Amino acid sequence: MKKICTICAISALMISGFSQQPGFRLNEQEYFENSGVNVMAFQDIYPEGHQGGVAVIMHGMRIATNGDIRLDETPGQWQPIPKQKKRIADQKGNTITTYLTYPDSAINRRGFNPVFYPDLYFNYTVRTRAEEGSIIITVDLDRPVPAEFLGKVGFNMELFPGILFGKTWLMDNKSGIFPRQANGPGMYDKNGDLVAAEPMAYGKQFFVAPEDDLLRLKIESKTGDLQLIDGRYVHNNGWFVVRSLVAGGATKDAVEWIITPNAVNGWISDPVIHISQIGYSTSQQKYALIELDKNDQQRENIELVRIGSDGKQQTVTSMKPSEWGKFLRYNYLKFDFTSITKEGVYLVKYGQQKSQPFRIAEDVFKRNVWQPTLEYFLPVQMCHMRINEKYRVWHNMCHMDDARMAPVDTNHFDGYVQGKSTLTKYKSGEHVPGLNIGGWHDAGDIDLRIESQSGEVYILVRAYEAFDVDYDETSVDQHSRIVEIHQPDGKPDILQQIEHGALSIVGGYRNLGRLYRGIICPTLRQYVMLGDASGMTDGLINNPAIPDDRWVFTEENPGRELTTAAHLAAASRVLKGFNDTL
């Protein structure tokens, strides 16, 4: 009997030890977790922004994302993406099943940001299943890939370059180092079009950063060969791509990958201290928040430390922070130090972590808070001007060839639609004068949307009226079209910015006889341009050799027209006596 009990006890210990082995489990928030590693499956749907499909977060670093079927080697924006129809998370089965289809009829050559899909239609299912320390991905198609699309349909996963520069990779018997910049040679398709960089390697087993315990990741394909491609070769914002093609005739288990991230057992993220980067006024409420790993059960005292002129650090107050609660993957603590009103430089300390220094002072909002918006952001975004800052030229005089009337029956790739009429006396393609003045670039897209222009005018008007902002650090000359940052000209900067926005709106109305909907470049090549905005067009009106002038769109939209009219009415209040002609 004693022997039987001993055997039972040993068996129980073995079972207990096996159950405590590291492994992925699908949690209540419907993502897989294993110690410091999380794997999400189709919880985000923004593949253009490198968020979607199957994603891997290792020890606080998002290393991989967009694990899904794609129709391009290294897709960029405006390239075909699937439509996600249904997602089922089965905690008991430790599986997430996602049903998808090509094309997405809602954006196929229509709607806001239309995408031009090829003539290819199929449904597919992606099953993401946890098995001990691995994630197994299988893809089933409802029909084989047509012969003309073989070599184009594949399963991709993107790797974030920023944390991999200088790290090593292994693909079967080949090795390499992730490069800081994309290099050739290029790869061409059967039509002779350059589509991507040549793969850096092919194989069945791919290892990411084997030398780094926090990033080591294994990807194994049980179907086609894996390819490692540098997506930055054709898209500056591309990532490294691991890809395997769907074979001809394949439907069931057309793709099968096994992803095994190295999970450091017991890993928890370091506490993160959140403070006001501006600092705190002496009389305001003062809080700091501590972000903790949800598995971090330890609670330290939190300290407010004053930094003296001699470098010595004096603890002003120390206490147990209060529990704020849980948000997504983290727990939060709250530290209230409102009672501290003595001016000086401080930091918050929690355990071994310290915040950046910050000020408590009566004049904390006086400088370097809202002022950079007037000193830098708005001047740099000014269209139809040259922006100088001492030795630096932020951008040269730009878009002096604005603008040509947009073609009728056009659905622009950035959401502008011109209907069956131009709604003006101008015909499609004709130059509309008076539009090459005023306005601010939409950051990155470098277009002018009427609601953005009038809305910013109104925001600045309200700020000027509420706070009497008499701040002058910038010279704005609308005649020479020169802006000099950090060169006062005796005029309030905020009024000059209001004037600049109003010039664009009024210029459009005077010349079109109505508001413009927006002014934007006609081609994707121009739209994705990085660098000086003056390089988008040649500045020559209707140059037949280079038809690069931006297009102006119009629309029937009473709501937007009335809102803009109200914004202009507000602008007239503050511009009275400043620019009465306008």
JODAUR-V651054 format. One record per pair of residues at least 12 apart in sequence whose ideal C-beta (glycine too) atoms are under 7 Angstrom apart, sorted by the first residue. I is the first residue (numbers start at 0). J is the second residue. If there is no record, write none. Layout:
i:I j:J
i:I j:J
This chain:
i:21 j:33
i:21 j:34
i:21 j:132
i:21 j:262
i:21 j:264
i:22 j:131
i:22 j:132
i:23 j:38
i:23 j:129
i:23 j:132
i:23 j:134
i:24 j:93
i:24 j:129
i:25 j:88
i:25 j:90
i:25 j:93
i:25 j:95
i:25 j:129
i:29 j:42
i:29 j:88
i:30 j:42
i:31 j:129
i:31 j:134
i:33 j:132
i:33 j:262
i:34 j:262
i:34 j:263
i:34 j:264
i:34 j:265
i:34 j:266
i:35 j:58
i:35 j:262
i:35 j:263
i:35 j:266
i:36 j:56
i:36 j:57
i:36 j:58
i:36 j:260
i:36 j:262
i:37 j:56
i:38 j:53
i:38 j:55
i:38 j:134
i:39 j:54
i:40 j:53
i:40 j:95
i:40 j:97
i:40 j:127
i:41 j:83
i:41 j:86
i:41 j:95
i:41 j:97
i:44 j:83
i:46 j:65
i:46 j:67
i:46 j:80
i:47 j:76
i:49 j:64
i:49 j:65
i:49 j:157
i:49 j:238
i:50 j:64
i:51 j:64
i:51 j:65
i:51 j:67
i:52 j:64
i:52 j:65
i:52 j:66
i:52 j:67
i:53 j:66
i:53 j:127
i:53 j:136
i:53 j:156
i:54 j:66
i:55 j:216
i:55 j:258
i:55 j:260
i:57 j:213
i:57 j:214
i:57 j:216
i:57 j:260
i:58 j:213
i:58 j:263
i:58 j:266
i:59 j:268
i:60 j:162
i:60 j:214
i:61 j:159
i:62 j:158
i:62 j:159
i:62 j:162
i:62 j:214
i:62 j:216
i:63 j:156
i:63 j:157
i:63 j:158
i:64 j:157
i:65 j:155
i:65 j:156
i:65 j:157
i:66 j:136
i:66 j:156
i:67 j:81
i:67 j:125
i:67 j:155
i:68 j:81
i:68 j:123
i:68 j:138
i:68 j:152
i:68 j:154
i:69 j:153
i:69 j:155
i:70 j:117
i:70 j:151
i:70 j:152
i:72 j:194
i:72 j:195
i:72 j:228
i:72 j:242
i:73 j:195
i:73 j:228
i:73 j:230
i:73 j:233
i:73 j:234
i:73 j:237
i:73 j:240
i:75 j:233
i:75 j:234
i:75 j:237
i:77 j:114
i:77 j:412
i:77 j:523
i:79 j:101
i:79 j:102
i:79 j:114
i:79 j:116
i:80 j:103
i:81 j:99
i:81 j:100
i:81 j:101
i:81 j:103
i:82 j:99
i:82 j:100
i:82 j:103
i:83 j:97
i:83 j:99
i:84 j:98
i:84 j:99
i:84 j:100
i:85 j:98
i:93 j:128
i:93 j:129
i:94 j:126
i:94 j:127
i:94 j:128
i:95 j:127
i:96 j:124
i:96 j:126
i:97 j:124
i:97 j:125
i:98 j:124
i:99 j:123
i:99 j:125
i:100 j:122
i:101 j:119
i:101 j:120
i:101 j:121
i:102 j:116
i:109 j:410
i:111 j:414
i:112 j:412
i:112 j:413
i:112 j:414
i:113 j:410
i:113 j:412
i:119 j:145
i:119 j:148
i:121 j:140
i:121 j:141
i:121 j:142
i:122 j:141
i:123 j:138
i:123 j:139
i:123 j:140
i:123 j:141
i:124 j:139
i:125 j:138
i:132 j:259
i:132 j:262
i:133 j:257
i:133 j:258
i:133 j:259
i:134 j:258
i:135 j:257
i:136 j:256
i:136 j:258
i:137 j:252
i:137 j:254
i:137 j:255
i:138 j:154
i:138 j:253
i:138 j:254
i:139 j:250
i:139 j:251
i:139 j:252
i:139 j:253
i:140 j:249
i:140 j:250
i:140 j:253
i:142 j:250
i:143 j:247
i:143 j:248
i:143 j:249
i:143 j:250
i:144 j:245
i:144 j:247
i:146 j:247
i:149 j:247
i:150 j:244
i:152 j:245
i:153 j:242
i:153 j:243
i:153 j:244
i:153 j:245
i:154 j:242
i:154 j:243
i:154 j:254
i:154 j:256
i:155 j:240
i:155 j:242
i:156 j:241
i:157 j:230
i:157 j:238
i:157 j:239
i:157 j:240
i:158 j:207
i:158 j:238
i:158 j:239
i:158 j:241
i:159 j:238
i:160 j:177
i:160 j:231
i:160 j:238
i:160 j:239
i:162 j:214
i:163 j:177
i:163 j:208
i:163 j:239
i:164 j:177
i:164 j:179
i:165 j:177
i:166 j:208
i:166 j:211
i:166 j:214
i:167 j:208
i:167 j:209
i:167 j:210
i:168 j:205
i:168 j:206
i:168 j:207
i:168 j:227
i:169 j:206
i:169 j:209
i:170 j:200
i:170 j:201
i:170 j:202
i:170 j:205
i:170 j:225
i:170 j:227
i:171 j:202
i:171 j:203
i:171 j:204
i:173 j:200
i:173 j:202
i:175 j:199
i:175 j:200
i:177 j:239
i:181 j:196
i:181 j:229
i:181 j:231
i:181 j:232
i:183 j:196
i:184 j:197
i:185 j:197
i:185 j:232
i:195 j:228
i:195 j:232
i:195 j:233
i:196 j:228
i:196 j:229
i:196 j:232
i:198 j:226
i:198 j:227
i:198 j:228
i:199 j:227
i:199 j:229
i:200 j:227
i:201 j:224
i:201 j:225
i:201 j:226
i:202 j:224
i:202 j:225
i:203 j:219
i:203 j:220
i:203 j:224
i:203 j:225
i:204 j:217
i:204 j:219
i:205 j:218
i:205 j:225
i:205 j:227
i:205 j:241
i:212 j:261
i:212 j:263
i:213 j:263
i:215 j:261
i:216 j:260
i:217 j:259
i:218 j:241
i:218 j:256
i:218 j:258
i:219 j:256
i:219 j:257
i:220 j:243
i:220 j:256
i:221 j:255
i:221 j:257
i:222 j:243
i:222 j:246
i:222 j:253
i:222 j:254
i:222 j:255
i:223 j:243
i:223 j:244
i:223 j:246
i:224 j:243
i:225 j:241
i:225 j:243
i:226 j:242
i:226 j:243
i:227 j:239
i:227 j:241
i:228 j:240
i:228 j:242
i:235 j:529
i:267 j:292
i:267 j:294
i:267 j:295
i:268 j:292
i:269 j:352
i:270 j:289
i:270 j:290
i:270 j:291
i:270 j:349
i:270 j:350
i:270 j:352
i:271 j:290
i:272 j:287
i:272 j:289
i:272 j:347
i:272 j:349
i:272 j:352
i:272 j:354
i:273 j:287
i:273 j:288
i:273 j:290
i:274 j:287
i:274 j:347
i:274 j:354
i:274 j:357
i:275 j:357
i:277 j:363
i:277 j:364
i:277 j:368
i:278 j:357
i:278 j:358
i:278 j:359
i:278 j:360
i:278 j:363
i:279 j:359
i:279 j:363
i:280 j:361
i:280 j:363
i:280 j:364
i:281 j:340
i:281 j:342
i:281 j:359
i:281 j:360
i:281 j:361
i:282 j:340
i:284 j:337
i:285 j:336
i:285 j:337
i:285 j:339
i:286 j:333
i:286 j:334
i:286 j:335
i:287 j:334
i:287 j:347
i:288 j:323
i:288 j:331
i:288 j:332
i:288 j:333
i:289 j:301
i:289 j:320
i:289 j:331
i:289 j:332
i:289 j:334
i:289 j:349
i:290 j:329
i:290 j:331
i:291 j:329
i:291 j:330
i:291 j:332
i:292 j:329
i:293 j:325
i:293 j:328
i:293 j:329
i:293 j:330
i:298 j:319
i:299 j:349
i:299 j:350
i:300 j:317
i:300 j:318
i:300 j:319
i:301 j:318
i:301 j:320
i:301 j:334
i:301 j:347
i:301 j:349
i:302 j:314
i:302 j:317
i:302 j:348
i:303 j:315
i:303 j:316
i:303 j:336
i:303 j:339
i:303 j:345
i:303 j:347
i:304 j:345
i:304 j:346
i:304 j:348
i:305 j:343
i:305 j:345
i:306 j:344
i:306 j:345
i:306 j:346
i:306 j:356
i:315 j:339
i:316 j:336
i:316 j:339
i:320 j:332
i:320 j:333
i:320 j:334
i:321 j:333
i:334 j:347
i:339 j:359
i:342 j:359
i:342 j:360
i:342 j:361
i:343 j:359
i:344 j:356
i:344 j:358
i:345 j:357
i:345 j:359
i:370 j:470
i:373 j:470
i:373 j:492
i:373 j:493
i:374 j:472
i:374 j:473
i:374 j:484
i:375 j:484
i:377 j:439
i:377 j:496
i:378 j:473
i:378 j:482
i:378 j:484
i:379 j:393
i:380 j:439
i:380 j:440
i:380 j:442
i:381 j:439
i:381 j:482
i:381 j:499
i:382 j:397
i:382 j:398
i:382 j:438
i:382 j:439
i:382 j:440
i:382 j:447
i:383 j:397
i:383 j:398
i:383 j:399
i:383 j:435
i:383 j:436
i:383 j:437
i:383 j:438
i:383 j:480
i:384 j:396
i:384 j:480
i:384 j:481
i:384 j:482
i:385 j:480
i:385 j:481
i:385 j:482
i:386 j:482
i:386 j:484
i:387 j:481
i:387 j:482
i:387 j:483
i:387 j:484
i:388 j:484
i:388 j:485
i:389 j:485
i:394 j:531
i:394 j:532
i:394 j:533
i:395 j:531
i:395 j:533
i:396 j:480
i:396 j:533
i:397 j:532
i:397 j:533
i:397 j:535
i:398 j:435
i:398 j:535
i:398 j:536
i:398 j:549
i:399 j:435
i:399 j:538
i:400 j:435
i:400 j:536
i:400 j:537
i:400 j:538
i:400 j:539
i:400 j:540
i:400 j:548
i:401 j:434
i:401 j:435
i:401 j:518
i:401 j:548
i:401 j:549
i:402 j:431
i:402 j:434
i:402 j:518
i:402 j:548
i:402 j:549
i:402 j:550
i:402 j:551
i:403 j:428
i:403 j:429
i:403 j:430
i:403 j:541
i:403 j:548
i:403 j:550
i:404 j:421
i:404 j:425
i:404 j:426
i:404 j:427
i:404 j:428
i:404 j:429
i:404 j:431
i:404 j:551
i:405 j:417
i:405 j:427
i:405 j:550
i:405 j:551
i:405 j:552
i:406 j:427
i:406 j:428
i:407 j:419
i:407 j:420
i:407 j:421
i:407 j:427
i:411 j:519
i:412 j:523
i:413 j:444
i:413 j:446
i:413 j:519
i:413 j:526
i:415 j:516
i:415 j:517
i:415 j:519
i:415 j:552
i:417 j:552
i:421 j:553
i:422 j:513
i:422 j:553
i:422 j:555
i:423 j:511
i:423 j:512
i:423 j:513
i:423 j:553
i:430 j:540
i:430 j:541
i:431 j:510
i:431 j:511
i:431 j:551
i:432 j:510
i:433 j:506
i:433 j:509
i:433 j:510
i:434 j:506
i:434 j:507
i:434 j:510
i:434 j:518
i:434 j:551
i:436 j:502
i:436 j:503
i:436 j:506
i:437 j:499
i:437 j:500
i:437 j:501
i:437 j:502
i:437 j:503
i:437 j:506
i:438 j:452
i:438 j:500
i:438 j:503
i:439 j:452
i:439 j:455
i:439 j:500
i:440 j:532
i:444 j:526
i:445 j:532
i:445 j:535
i:446 j:517
i:446 j:518
i:446 j:519
i:447 j:503
i:447 j:517
i:447 j:518
i:448 j:517
i:449 j:504
i:449 j:514
i:449 j:515
i:449 j:516
i:449 j:517
i:449 j:559
i:449 j:563
i:450 j:559
i:452 j:500
i:452 j:503
i:452 j:504
i:453 j:504
i:453 j:562
i:453 j:563
i:453 j:566
i:453 j:567
i:454 j:566
i:455 j:500
i:456 j:497
i:456 j:500
i:456 j:501
i:456 j:566
i:456 j:570
i:457 j:566
i:457 j:569
i:459 j:493
i:459 j:496
i:459 j:497
i:460 j:497
i:460 j:569
i:460 j:570
i:460 j:573
i:462 j:493
i:463 j:493
i:463 j:494
i:463 j:573
i:464 j:573
i:468 j:491
i:468 j:493
i:469 j:491
i:470 j:491
i:470 j:492
i:470 j:493
i:471 j:487
i:471 j:488
i:471 j:489
i:471 j:490
i:471 j:491
i:471 j:492
i:472 j:485
i:472 j:487
i:472 j:492
i:473 j:486
i:473 j:492
i:474 j:486
i:474 j:487
i:474 j:488
i:475 j:488
i:475 j:495
i:494 j:573
i:494 j:574
i:494 j:577
i:497 j:570
i:497 j:573
i:497 j:574
i:498 j:574
i:498 j:577
i:498 j:578
i:498 j:581
i:501 j:567
i:501 j:570
i:501 j:574
i:501 j:581
i:502 j:581
i:504 j:563
i:504 j:567
i:505 j:581
i:511 j:553
i:513 j:553
i:514 j:560
i:514 j:563
i:515 j:551
i:515 j:552
i:515 j:553
i:516 j:552
i:516 j:553
i:516 j:554
i:517 j:552
i:518 j:549
i:518 j:551
i:519 j:549
i:519 j:550
i:520 j:535
i:520 j:549
i:521 j:550
i:525 j:547
i:536 j:548
i:536 j:549
